[in-house]
Amino acid sequence: MTDAAFLADRWRQAAPRLKFWPAVEVGLALIALLLFSQGLLGPLFTDPADPDGAEALRLIWPPVYLLTLGLIALHPIRVWHVVLRSWPLILLASLTLLSAMWSIDPGTTMRRGLAVVMTLAFGVWLAARFGWRDFIRLVALMFAILALGSAVAGAVFPGFGVMHEIHVGAWKGLWWEKNTLGAMMAWASLSFIAAGVSAPNRTEQRAWFALVLLAAALVLLSTSRTALLALLICTAGPLAIALTRRGFGFAAIAIFGGLCGIAALIGVILVGPAVILEALGRDATLTGRTDIWQGLIQTIAARPLTGYGYGVFWSVDNGPVFWLRQATAWEVPTAHNAWLETALAIGLPGVALALLVVARGLISAITRLFRGVETYWALPFLVAWVGISLSESNLLEQNGLVWLLLSATLAKLASDRGGRA
C-alpha cells in the first residue's frame, strides 16, 4: 500500500459522513454505464465505422474520466487491493498505451490507449465498490433501461429504431444497427437472470425474469442469428449451473452435456464449419472473414513481437492495411477477431497475456460453480464472450461497454476470492 493511498483513505474517513452518498455513487455509476453503452447518443452523433470521430461525443469522455478518478479517490484501499490482485489485466490494458512507442501513429495510439485504460479504471472501481449482488443488479438495471428504451424506439419511433435501407424491418433500437441491439439484449438476458437469482424477494425476482422475455423478444426482432445463438448460451448457462447445484446426478448430467456440446462444436468446426455458418446465415467464408484472417496472419508475422500500435492499424490508410484491402478487394474495417486484433495492436506477447487473463478468470469462475451468486453471471458471460471473440473484435475496446463489463468481472474474480456478496 502506498503512502498516497493511506493518506487518501485517512482523508476519506475524516470527511463528514453523508448518508445519501452511496445512492449518489449508484446513480453516477448507472449514468456512466449508460454512456459506455453508447445507446442513443452513438447513433445521434457518430458513424459506426468511426466511433470516436464525432467531436460532440468525444467531449463526453473527459468528464467521465475525471469522475472515475474522483470515485477511485474515495475508495483507495479497496481499489488498490483489486489492482494488486488483477495485475495481469492492468498490464494488458497498459500495453495499449506503451504501444505508442512503436506505433505507426503514436498520437492516435496514445489517445485511444488512454481511453482503454480509463475504461478499465472504471471497471476496477466497480469491482472494488460493489459486492457481487449489487454489481449484478446495477448492470441489470442499466440493461433494463436500454431494453425499455429500445422497445419504445422500435414501437413508437420506427424511423429511428427500425432499419430501412438494409435489413429492412429489423429492429436496431438505440444503436446503429440490428446486430448491436441483438448482442446487447443477449447480454441483457444474462444480467436479468443473474439479478433474478440474487434478488432479495420474489417480487423483484419476477420483475427481472419478466425482463428476460423482453430481451429475448428484442433479439428476435433484431433478426440477428449470431445474437440468437448468444441468447441461447446466456440462458442455457445459468440453467445448467442451477441444475448442477441441485445434486450429484444433475451435476453429472449438466457437466456431461456441456462436455458433449463442446466436443460436438469442436468437431463441427474442424470437420464441417460450413454447417455452423449456414445456420447463422453466412457463407462458407464467414462473410469474408477467413480471407481477412489469412491476410492478417501474414501481416502479423511481419511484426510479431510489437504489432503496429493500438487502434491505428485500420486508420492509417497508407500503412500496412492498404495491401490487405488491395488483396481482399474491400474496405476491411476490423479484424473481426479479438485475438488477431490484439496481435495487430500489441503483438503476440499481448495475445499471450490476454489468454492468461481470460484463462485465470474462467478458472476462477469454474471454481465457484457450487457456491456464490456471481457464478450465474461470471461463468456464462466469460464463455459467451470467448465464443463471440472468435468472430468479433471485442477485447480492449476504447470506451466500450463489453470491455468495461469484462474488466469489472475479471477484476472481481481475481480480487474477491472469498465471493463477497
Long-range contacts (C-beta under 8 A, 24 or more apart in sequence): 1-77, 1-80, 2-80, 4-76, 5-76, 5-77, 5-80, 6-76, 6-77, 8-73, 8-76, 9-76, 9-77, 12-73, 12-74, 12-75, 12-76, 25-71, 25-74, 25-129, 26-138, 28-67, 28-71, 29-71, 29-126, 29-129, 29-130, 29-138, 30-138, 30-141, 30-142, 30-145, 32-64, 32-67, 32-68, 32-122, 33-138, 33-139, 33-142, 33-401, 33-404, 34-142, 34-145, 34-146, 35-60, 35-64, 36-119, 36-122, 36-399, 36-400, 36-401, 36-404, 37-142, 37-146, 37-184, 37-401, 38-175, 38-399, 38-401, 39-146, 39-149, 39-150, 39-173, 39-174, 39-175, 39-184, 40-149, 40-174, 42-174, 42-175, 42-176, 43-160, 43-172, 43-174, 43-175, 43-176, 48-176, 48-177, 48-180, 49-333, 51-398, 51-399, 52-112, 52-115, 52-398, 52-399, 61-115, 61-118, 61-399, 64-118, 64-122, 65-118, 65-121, 68-118, 68-121, 68-122, 68-125, 69-121, 71-125, 71-129, 72-121, 72-124, 72-125, 75-125, 75-128, 75-129, 78-128, 78-129, 79-124, 79-125, 79-128, 81-128, 81-415, 82-124, 82-127, 82-128, 82-411, 82-412, 82-414, 82-415, 83-124, 84-415, 85-411, 85-414, 85-415, 85-417, 86-124, 86-127, 86-410, 86-411, 86-414, 86-415, 88-353, 88-356, 88-357, 88-360, 89-120, 89-357, 89-407, 89-410, 89-411, 89-414, 90-120, 90-124, 91-353, 92-350, 92-353, 92-354, 92-357, 92-396, 93-117, 93-120, 93-396, 93-407, 95-310, 95-346, 95-350, 95-353, 96-310, 96-311, 96-345, 96-346, 96-396, 97-310, 98-346, 99-306, 99-307, 99-309, 99-310, 99-345, 99-346, 100-309, 100-310, 102-306, 102-307, 102-309, 103-308, 103-309, 103-310, 103-312, 104-308, 104-309, 104-312, 104-313, 104-316, 104-319, 104-320, 105-309, 105-312, 105-315, 105-316, 105-319, 106-309, 108-311, 108-312, 108-315, 109-309, 109-310, 109-311, 109-312, 112-310, 112-311, 112-312, 112-398, 113-310, 113-311, 115-398, 115-399, 116-310, 116-396, 116-397, 116-398, 116-403, 119-397, 119-398, 119-399, 119-400, 119-403, 119-404, 119-407, 120-403, 120-404, 120-407, 122-404, 123-403, 123-404, 123-405, 123-406, 123-407, 123-408, 123-411, 124-407, 124-408, 124-411, 126-404, 126-408, 127-407, 127-408, 127-409, 127-411, 127-412, 127-415, 127-416, 128-411, 128-415, 131-420, 131-421, 132-198, 132-372, 132-373, 132-374, 132-377, 132-412, 132-416, 132-419, 132-420, 132-421, 133-198, 133-373, 133-421, 135-408, 135-412, 136-191, 136-194, 136-195, 136-198, 136-373, 136-374, 136-376, 136-377, 137-195, 137-198, 137-199, 139-191, 139-195, 139-377, 139-405, 140-188, 140-191, 140-192, 140-194, 140-195, 140-208, 140-211, 143-184, 143-185, 143-187, 143-188, 143-191, 143-192, 143-215, 144-188, 144-192, 144-211, 146-173, 146-174, 146-184, 146-188, 147-185, 147-188, 147-211, 147-214, 147-215, 147-218, 148-214, 149-173, 149-174, 150-174, 150-175, 150-181, 150-185, 150-218, 151-214, 151-218, 154-218, 154-221, 167-223, 169-223, 170-221, 170-222, 170-223, 170-224, 171-218, 171-221, 171-222, 171-223, 172-222, 173-218, 173-222, 178-222, 178-223, 178-224, 179-222, 179-224, 179-226, 179-227, 181-218, 181-222, 181-224, 181-227, 182-218, 182-219, 182-222, 182-223, 182-224, 182-226, 182-227, 182-228, 182-230, 182-231, 183-224, 183-226, 183-227, 183-230, 183-388, 184-401, 185-215, 185-216, 185-218, 185-219, 185-222, 185-227, 185-231, 186-215, 186-219, 186-227, 186-230, 186-231, 186-233, 186-234, 186-384, 187-230, 187-234, 187-381, 187-384, 187-402, 187-405, 188-215, 189-215, 189-216, 189-219, 189-231, 189-234, 189-235, 190-234, 190-235, 190-237, 190-238, 190-377, 190-380, 190-381, 190-384, 191-377, 193-234, 193-235, 193-238, 193-376, 194-238, 194-373, 194-376, 194-377, 197-238, 197-242, 197-373, 197-376, 198-373, 198-376, 198-421, 225-279, 225-280, 225-281, 226-280, 226-388, 226-391, 229-280, 230-384, 230-387, 230-388, 233-380, 233-383, 233-384, 233-387, 234-380, 234-381, 234-384, 237-379, 237-380, 237-383, 237-384, 238-376, 238-380, 241-369, 241-375, 241-376, 241-379, 241-380, 242-376, 244-369, 244-370, 245-369, 245-370, 286-336, 286-391, 288-328, 288-330, 289-336, 289-337, 289-391, 291-327, 291-328, 292-324, 292-328, 292-332, 292-335, 292-336, 293-335, 293-336, 293-337, 293-340, 295-324, 295-327, 295-328, 296-324, 296-335, 296-337, 296-340, 296-343, 296-344, 297-340, 299-323, 299-324, 299-344, 300-340, 300-343, 300-344, 300-348, 303-347, 304-343, 304-347, 304-348, 305-347, 305-348, 305-349, 306-346, 306-347, 307-342, 307-343, 307-344, 307-345, 307-346, 307-347, 307-350, 308-344, 308-345, 309-345, 310-345, 310-346, 310-396, 311-345, 311-398, 313-344, 313-345, 334-393, 335-393, 336-391, 336-392, 336-393, 337-389, 337-390, 337-391, 337-392, 337-393, 338-389, 338-390, 338-392, 338-393, 338-394, 338-395, 339-389, 339-390, 339-395, 341-393, 341-395, 341-396, 342-395, 342-396, 345-396, 354-395, 354-396, 357-410, 358-382, 358-386, 358-410, 360-410, 360-413, 360-414, 361-409, 361-410, 361-413, 361-414, 362-386, 364-413, 364-414, 364-417, 365-413, 368-419, 371-419, 372-419, 372-421, 373-421, 374-412, 374-413, 374-416, 374-419, 377-409, 378-409, 378-412, 378-413, 381-405, 381-406, 381-409, 382-409
